[in-house]
């Protein structure tokens, strides 16, 4: 009553190679492959806080390091040229009456 182990029987016991079903897909940078220009104010304003004027960090924008640096440089350049304001006024106070005749 000896059982002989053939190669076919041993192959049936091996695990089947497959992808991990619990693995999350890699996050891809939104701007990779796109050109970032300081004149594109609509694009740049999405990466700036509307209340403080600060540039959002990488953990918020989910950009790669290269594109985050490009966005930062483009925002700074647009602020210097005057396309984007450096500081923002709180929207609640935009309709306040002028106290003095100062612009």
DSSP file (Angstrom, degrees, kcal/mol; ACC not computed):
  #  RESIDUE AA STRUCTURE BP1 BP2  ACC     N-H-->O    O-->H-N    N-H-->O    O-->H-N    TCO  KAPPA ALPHA  PHI   PSI    X-CA   Y-CA   Z-CA
    1    1 A X              0   0    0      0, 0.0     2,-0.4     0, 0.0     0, 0.0   0.000 360.0 360.0 360.0  43.4    0.0    0.0    0.0
    2    2 A X        -     0   0    0      1,-0.0     2,-0.6     2,-0.0     0, 0.0  -0.666 360.0-144.6 -84.5 137.1    2.7    2.5   -0.9
    3    3 A X        -     0   0    0     -2,-0.4     2,-0.5     2,-0.0    -1,-0.0  -0.881   9.5-149.8-101.2 127.1    1.6    5.7   -2.4
    4    4 A X        -     0   0    0     -2,-0.6     2,-0.8     1,-0.0    -2,-0.0  -0.806   9.4-138.4 -96.8 137.3    3.8    7.2   -5.0
    5    5 A X        -     0   0    0     -2,-0.5     2,-0.2     4,-0.0    -2,-0.0  -0.831  21.3-165.3 -97.1 111.4    3.9   10.9   -5.2
    6    6 A X     >  -     0   0    0     -2,-0.8     4,-1.4     1,-0.1     5,-0.1  -0.491  32.2-111.7 -90.9 167.1    4.0   12.1   -8.8
    7    7 A X  H  > S+     0   0    0      1,-0.2     4,-1.7     2,-0.2     5,-0.1   0.829 114.9  59.8 -68.3 -31.7    4.9   15.6  -10.0
    8    8 A X  H  > S+     0   0    0      1,-0.2     4,-1.3     2,-0.2    -1,-0.2   0.913 104.3  49.1 -62.8 -43.0    1.3   16.2  -11.1
    9    9 A X  H  > S+     0   0    0      1,-0.2     4,-0.6     2,-0.2    -1,-0.2   0.874 110.8  50.0 -65.5 -37.2   -0.1   15.7   -7.6
   10   10 A X  H  < S+     0   0    0     -4,-1.4     3,-0.4     1,-0.2     4,-0.4   0.809 106.4  55.9 -73.8 -28.6    2.5   18.0   -6.1
   11   11 A X  H >< S+     0   0    0     -4,-1.7     3,-0.9     1,-0.2    -1,-0.2   0.811  98.2  62.1 -71.6 -29.1    1.7   20.7   -8.6
   12   12 A X  H 3< S+     0   0    0     -4,-1.3    -1,-0.2     1,-0.2    -2,-0.2   0.784 100.7  54.3 -66.4 -26.0   -1.9   20.7   -7.7
   13   13 A X  T 3< S+     0   0    0     -4,-0.6    -1,-0.2    -3,-0.4    -2,-0.2   0.617  85.5 101.6 -85.0 -12.9   -1.0   21.8   -4.1
   14   14 A X  S <  S-     0   0    0     -3,-0.9     2,-0.1    -4,-0.4    -3,-0.0  -0.420  81.9-103.7 -72.6 147.3    1.0   24.8   -5.2
   15   15 A X        -     0   0    0     -2,-0.1     2,-0.4     1,-0.1    -1,-0.1  -0.375  32.2-115.3 -70.2 150.0   -0.7   28.2   -4.8
   16   16 A X        -     0   0    0     -2,-0.1     2,-0.3     1,-0.0    -1,-0.1  -0.719  30.3-118.5 -84.2 128.2   -2.0   29.9   -7.9
   17   17 A X        +     0   0    0     -2,-0.4     2,-0.3     0, 0.0    -1,-0.0  -0.522  51.3 149.9 -69.6 128.3   -0.2   33.2   -8.7
   18   18 A X        -     0   0    0     -2,-0.3     2,-0.1     0, 0.0     3,-0.0  -0.966  47.3 -87.4-151.8 165.6   -2.6   36.1   -8.6
   19   19 A X        -     0   0    0     -2,-0.3     2,-0.6     1,-0.1     3,-0.0  -0.385  49.3 -99.1 -74.6 154.2   -2.7   39.8   -7.8
   20   20 A X    >   -     0   0    0      1,-0.2     3,-0.9    -2,-0.1    -1,-0.1  -0.637  28.7-158.1 -73.8 117.3   -3.3   41.1   -4.3
   21   21 A X  T 3  S+     0   0    0     -2,-0.6    -1,-0.2     1,-0.2    -2,-0.0   0.695  90.1  52.5 -72.4 -16.2   -7.0   42.0   -4.2
   22   22 A X  T 3  S+     0   0    0      2,-0.1     2,-0.3    -3,-0.0    -1,-0.2   0.483  81.4 111.2 -96.3  -4.1   -6.4   44.3   -1.1
   23   23 A X    <   -     0   0    0     -3,-0.9     2,-0.2     1,-0.1     3,-0.0  -0.560  64.7-135.0 -76.0 129.3   -3.6   46.3   -2.7
   24   24 A X        -     0   0    0     -2,-0.3     3,-0.1     1,-0.1    -2,-0.1  -0.566  26.1-105.0 -81.4 146.1   -4.6   49.9   -3.5
   25   25 A X        -     0   0    0     -2,-0.2    -1,-0.1     1,-0.1     2,-0.1  -0.384  44.3 -95.0 -68.0 150.4   -3.7   51.4   -6.8
   26   26 A X        -     0   0    0      1,-0.1     2,-0.4    -2,-0.1    -1,-0.1  -0.393  38.5-115.5 -66.7 139.3   -0.8   53.8   -6.8
   27   27 A X        -     0   0    0     -2,-0.1     2,-0.4    -3,-0.1    -1,-0.1  -0.617  31.8-150.7 -76.5 131.3   -1.8   57.4   -6.6
   28   28 A X        -     0   0    0     -2,-0.4     2,-0.1     1,-0.0    -1,-0.0  -0.820  20.7-105.5-106.3 143.9   -0.8   59.3   -9.7
   29   29 A X        -     0   0    0     -2,-0.4     3,-0.4     1,-0.1    34,-0.2  -0.422  22.2-141.6 -65.0 136.6    0.1   62.9   -9.9
   30   30 A X  S    S+     0   0    0     32,-0.5    -1,-0.1    31,-0.2    33,-0.1   0.830  97.7  42.3 -70.7 -32.4   -2.7   65.0  -11.5
   31   31 A X  S >  S+     0   0    0      2,-0.1     3,-2.6     3,-0.0    -1,-0.2   0.428  77.2 126.3 -99.7   0.4   -0.3   67.3  -13.4
   32   32 A X  T 3  S+     0   0    0     -3,-0.4     3,-0.1     1,-0.3    -4,-0.0  -0.415  83.5  17.8 -61.9 128.0    2.3   64.8  -14.7
   33   33 A X  T 3  S+     0   0    0      1,-0.4     2,-0.3    -2,-0.2    -1,-0.3   0.380 106.9 107.1  90.8  -3.7    2.5   65.3  -18.4
   34   34 A X  S <  S-     0   0    0     -3,-2.6     2,-0.5     0, 0.0    -1,-0.4  -0.779  71.2-119.0-107.4 152.9    0.9   68.7  -18.3
   35   35 A X        -     0   0    0     -2,-0.3     2,-0.6    -3,-0.1    -3,-0.0  -0.780  21.0-150.8 -91.7 129.5    2.6   72.1  -18.7
   36   36 A X        -     0   0    0     -2,-0.5     2,-0.4     7,-0.0    -5,-0.0  -0.895  18.8-179.4-102.4 123.1    2.4   74.5  -15.7
   37   37 A X    >   -     0   0    0     -2,-0.6     3,-1.1     3,-0.1     7,-0.2  -0.944  34.0-134.9-124.9 144.5    2.5   78.1  -16.7
   38   38 A X  T 3  S+     0   0    0     -2,-0.4    -1,-0.1     1,-0.2    45,-0.1   0.668 104.8  62.2 -71.2 -15.0    2.4   81.2  -14.4
   39   39 A X  T 3  S+     0   0    0      1,-0.1     2,-1.7     2,-0.0    -1,-0.2   0.638  79.0  89.8 -83.5 -14.6   -0.2   82.8  -16.7
   40   40 A X    <>  +     0   0    0     -3,-1.1     4,-2.1     1,-0.2     5,-0.2  -0.606  51.3 169.0 -84.6  83.0   -2.8   80.0  -16.1
   41   41 A X  H  >  +     0   0    0     -2,-1.7     4,-2.5     1,-0.2    -1,-0.2   0.836  70.0  58.6 -69.3 -34.3   -4.4   81.7  -13.1
   42   42 A X  H  > S+     0   0    0      2,-0.2     4,-0.6     1,-0.2    -1,-0.2   0.911 110.0  43.7 -62.6 -41.7   -7.4   79.2  -13.0
   43   43 A X  H >4 S+     0   0    0      1,-0.2     3,-1.0     2,-0.2     4,-0.3   0.941 115.8  46.9 -67.5 -47.4   -5.0   76.3  -12.6
   44   44 A X  H >< S+     0   0    0     -4,-2.1     3,-1.6     1,-0.2    -2,-0.2   0.842 103.1  62.6 -66.6 -33.5   -2.8   78.0  -10.0
   45   45 A X  H >< S+     0   0    0     -4,-2.5     3,-1.0     1,-0.3    -1,-0.2   0.714  92.3  66.2 -68.0 -18.1   -5.7   79.2   -7.9
   46   46 A X  T << S+     0   0    0     -3,-1.0    -1,-0.3    -4,-0.6    -2,-0.2   0.688 102.0  48.3 -73.1 -17.1   -6.7   75.6   -7.2
   47   47 A X  T <  S+     0   0    0     -3,-1.6     9,-2.5    -4,-0.3     2,-0.4   0.234 100.4  80.8-106.4  12.1   -3.5   75.2   -5.2
   48   48 A X  B <  S-A   55   0A   0     -3,-1.0     2,-0.3     7,-0.2     7,-0.2  -0.945  84.0-114.2-121.0 140.1   -3.8   78.3   -3.1
   49   49 A X     >  -     0   0    0      5,-3.0     4,-1.7    -2,-0.4    39,-0.1  -0.558  18.8-146.6 -69.3 129.1   -5.9   78.9    0.0
   50   50 A X  T  4 S+     0   0    0     -2,-0.3    -1,-0.1     1,-0.2    41,-0.1   0.678  95.6  45.5 -72.2 -14.8   -8.7   81.4   -0.8
   51   51 A X  T  4 S+     0   0    0      3,-0.1    37,-0.2    39,-0.1    -1,-0.2   0.831 129.0  16.6 -96.6 -37.3   -8.5   82.7    2.8
   52   52 A X  T  4 S-     0   0    0      2,-0.1    36,-0.3    35,-0.1    -2,-0.2   0.689  88.6-127.0-110.0 -24.1   -4.8   83.1    3.5
   53   53 A X     <  +     0   0    0     -4,-1.7     2,-0.1     1,-0.3    -3,-0.1   0.493  60.1 143.8  86.1   3.3   -3.2   83.0    0.0
   54   54 A X        -     0   0    0     -6,-0.1    -5,-3.0     1,-0.1     2,-0.4  -0.464  55.4-113.7 -77.0 148.8   -0.9   80.2    1.2
   55   55 A X  B     -A   48   0A   0     -7,-0.2    -7,-0.2    -2,-0.1    -1,-0.1  -0.687  34.1-117.2 -81.9 131.3    0.1   77.4   -1.2
   56   56 A X        -     0   0    0     -9,-2.5    -1,-0.1    -2,-0.4     2,-0.0  -0.338  31.1-116.2 -66.8 150.1   -1.2   74.0   -0.2
   57   57 A X    >>  -     0   0    0      1,-0.1     4,-2.4     5,-0.0     3,-1.0  -0.208  27.3 -98.9 -81.3 174.6    1.3   71.3    0.7
   58   58 A X  H 3> S+     0   0    0      1,-0.3     4,-2.2     2,-0.2     5,-0.4   0.811 119.4  62.5 -65.5 -31.3    1.9   68.0   -1.1
   59   59 A X  H 34 S+     0   0    0      1,-0.2    -1,-0.3     2,-0.2    -3,-0.0   0.738 113.3  36.5 -68.9 -19.9   -0.1   66.1    1.4
   60   60 A X  H <4 S+     0   0    0     -3,-1.0    -2,-0.2   -13,-0.1    -1,-0.2   0.838 122.3  40.8 -95.5 -43.1   -3.2   68.1    0.3
   61   61 A X  H  < S-     0   0    0     -4,-2.4   -31,-0.2   -14,-0.1    -2,-0.2   0.712  90.6-142.6 -81.1 -20.4   -2.6   68.5   -3.4
   62   62 A X     <  +     0   0    0     -4,-2.2   -32,-0.5    -5,-0.2     2,-0.3   0.880  48.4 147.0  56.6  42.9   -1.3   64.9   -4.0
   63   63 A X        -     0   0    0     -5,-0.4    -1,-0.2   -34,-0.2     2,-0.1  -0.703  52.6-107.3-101.2 157.7    1.3   66.2   -6.5
   64   64 A X     >  -     0   0    0     -2,-0.3     4,-2.3     1,-0.1     5,-0.2  -0.376  37.9-103.6 -75.2 165.6    4.7   64.7   -7.1
   65   65 A X  H  > S+     0   0    0      1,-0.2     4,-2.0     2,-0.2     5,-0.2   0.873 118.8  52.5 -60.3 -40.0    7.7   66.7   -5.8
   66   66 A X  H  > S+     0   0    0      1,-0.2     4,-1.9     2,-0.2    -1,-0.2   0.931 113.1  42.5 -64.0 -47.0    8.7   68.0   -9.3
   67   67 A X  H  > S+     0   0    0      2,-0.2     4,-2.6     1,-0.2    -1,-0.2   0.831 110.6  56.8 -71.7 -31.4    5.2   69.3  -10.1
   68   68 A X  H  X S+     0   0    0     -4,-2.3     4,-2.4     2,-0.2    -1,-0.2   0.910 108.7  47.1 -64.8 -40.6    4.8   70.8   -6.6
   69   69 A X  H  X S+     0   0    0     -4,-2.0     4,-2.6     2,-0.2    -2,-0.2   0.900 111.7  50.8 -65.5 -40.3    8.0   72.8   -7.1
   70   70 A X  H  X S+     0   0    0     -4,-1.9     4,-2.5     2,-0.2    -2,-0.2   0.914 111.2  48.1 -63.0 -42.0    6.8   73.9  -10.5
   71   71 A X  H  X S+     0   0    0     -4,-2.6     4,-2.7     2,-0.2     5,-0.2   0.919 111.8  50.1 -63.1 -43.8    3.4   75.0   -9.0
   72   72 A X  H  X S+     0   0    0     -4,-2.4     4,-2.4     1,-0.2    -2,-0.2   0.926 113.0  45.5 -62.0 -45.4    5.2   76.9   -6.2
   73   73 A X  H  X S+     0   0    0     -4,-2.6     4,-2.4     1,-0.2    -1,-0.2   0.908 113.7  49.4 -64.3 -41.4    7.5   78.7   -8.7
   74   74 A X  H  X S+     0   0    0     -4,-2.5     4,-2.5     2,-0.2    -2,-0.2   0.887 111.4  49.0 -66.5 -38.8    4.6   79.5  -11.0
   75   75 A X  H  X S+     0   0    0     -4,-2.7     4,-2.2     2,-0.2    -2,-0.2   0.935 112.5  47.7 -65.7 -45.8    2.5   80.9   -8.1
   76   76 A X  H  X S+     0   0    0     -4,-2.4     4,-2.1    -5,-0.2    -2,-0.2   0.911 113.8  47.8 -60.8 -42.1    5.4   83.1   -6.8
   77   77 A X  H  X S+     0   0    0     -4,-2.4     4,-2.5     1,-0.2    -1,-0.2   0.909 111.0  50.2 -65.9 -42.0    6.0   84.3  -10.3
   78   78 A X  H  X>S+     0   0    0     -4,-2.5     5,-2.2     1,-0.2     4,-1.8   0.844 110.6  50.9 -65.4 -33.4    2.3   85.1  -10.9
   79   79 A X  H  <5S+     0   0    0     -4,-2.2    -1,-0.2     3,-0.2    -2,-0.2   0.890 110.5  48.4 -69.5 -39.1    2.2   87.0   -7.6
   80   80 A X  H  <5S+     0   0    0     -4,-2.1    -2,-0.2     1,-0.2    -1,-0.2   0.918 114.4  45.4 -66.4 -43.2    5.3   89.1   -8.6
   81   81 A X  H  <5S-     0   0    0     -4,-2.5    -1,-0.2    -5,-0.1    -2,-0.2   0.820 117.6-114.1 -71.0 -30.9    3.8   89.9  -12.0
   82   82 A X  T  <5S+     0   0    0     -4,-1.8    -3,-0.2     2,-0.2    -4,-0.1   0.559  82.4 118.6 109.6  11.3    0.4   90.7  -10.5
   83   83 A X  S   <S+     0   0    0     -5,-2.2     2,-0.4     1,-0.2    -4,-0.2   0.822  82.3  32.9 -75.5 -30.6   -1.8   87.9  -11.9
   84   84 A X  S    S-     0   0    0     -6,-1.2    -2,-0.2    -9,-0.2    -1,-0.2  -0.983  90.7-115.5-126.0 134.8   -2.6   86.6   -8.4
   85   85 A X        -     0   0    0     -2,-0.4     3,-0.1     1,-0.1    -6,-0.1  -0.410  15.6-139.1 -67.8 147.3   -2.9   88.7   -5.2
   86   86 A X  S    S+     0   0    0     -7,-0.2     2,-0.4     1,-0.2    -1,-0.1   0.916  88.3  25.2 -73.9 -43.4   -0.3   87.9   -2.6
   87   87 A X  S    S-     0   0    0     -3,-0.0     2,-0.4   -33,-0.0   -34,-0.2  -0.928  77.2-141.5-120.7 148.8   -2.8   88.1    0.3
   88   88 A X        -     0   0    0     -2,-0.4     2,-0.4   -36,-0.3   -37,-0.0  -0.825  13.0-129.2-107.5 145.7   -6.5   87.6    0.2
   89   89 A X        -     0   0    0     -2,-0.4     5,-0.1     1,-0.1     2,-0.1  -0.760  38.0 -98.9 -91.0 141.4   -9.1   89.5    2.1
   90   90 A X    >   -     0   0    0     -2,-0.4     3,-1.9     1,-0.2     4,-0.3  -0.378  28.5-131.6 -58.5 128.4  -11.6   87.4    4.1
   91   91 A X  G >  S+     0   0    0      1,-0.3     3,-0.9     2,-0.2     4,-0.3   0.760 104.0  64.4 -57.7 -25.5  -14.8   87.2    1.9
   92   92 A X  G 3  S+     0   0    0      1,-0.2     3,-0.3     2,-0.1    -1,-0.3   0.794 106.2  43.4 -66.8 -26.3  -16.9   88.2    5.0
   93   93 A X  G X  S+     0   0    0     -3,-1.9     3,-1.2     1,-0.2    -1,-0.2   0.308  83.2  97.0-104.0   9.1  -15.3   91.6    5.0
   94   94 A X  T <  S+     0   0    0     -3,-0.9    -1,-0.2    -4,-0.3    -2,-0.1   0.817  86.8  47.3 -67.2 -29.7  -15.3   92.4    1.3
   95   95 A X  T 3  S+     0   0    0     -4,-0.3    -1,-0.2    -3,-0.3    -2,-0.1   0.220  81.3 130.5 -98.7  14.7  -18.5   94.5    1.6
   96   96 A X    <   -     0   0    0     -3,-1.2     2,-0.1     1,-0.1    -3,-0.0  -0.383  64.9-107.3 -65.8 144.6  -17.4   96.5    4.6
   97   97 A X        -     0   0    0      1,-0.1     2,-0.4    -2,-0.1    -1,-0.1  -0.409  36.4-104.4 -70.2 151.6  -17.9  100.3    4.3
   98   98 A X        -     0   0    0      1,-0.2    -1,-0.1    -2,-0.1     5,-0.0  -0.636  28.2-166.8 -78.3 128.6  -14.7  102.3    3.8
   99   99 A X  S    S+     0   0    0     -2,-0.4     2,-0.2     3,-0.1    -1,-0.2   0.881  72.7  23.4 -82.5 -41.3  -13.8  104.2    7.0
  100  100 A X  S    S-     0   0    0      2,-0.2     0, 0.0     1,-0.0     0, 0.0  -0.618  87.4-104.9-115.7 176.7  -11.3  106.5    5.5
  101  101 A X  S    S+     0   0    0     -2,-0.2     2,-0.3     2,-0.0    -3,-0.0   0.113  79.3 125.2 -88.2  21.3  -10.7  107.8    2.0
  102  102 A X              0   0    0      1,-0.1    -2,-0.2     0, 0.0    -3,-0.1  -0.638 360.0 360.0 -83.0 138.3   -7.8  105.4    1.7
  103  103 A X              0   0    0     -2,-0.3    -1,-0.1    -5,-0.0    -2,-0.0   0.510 360.0 360.0 -66.3 360.0   -7.9  103.1   -1.3
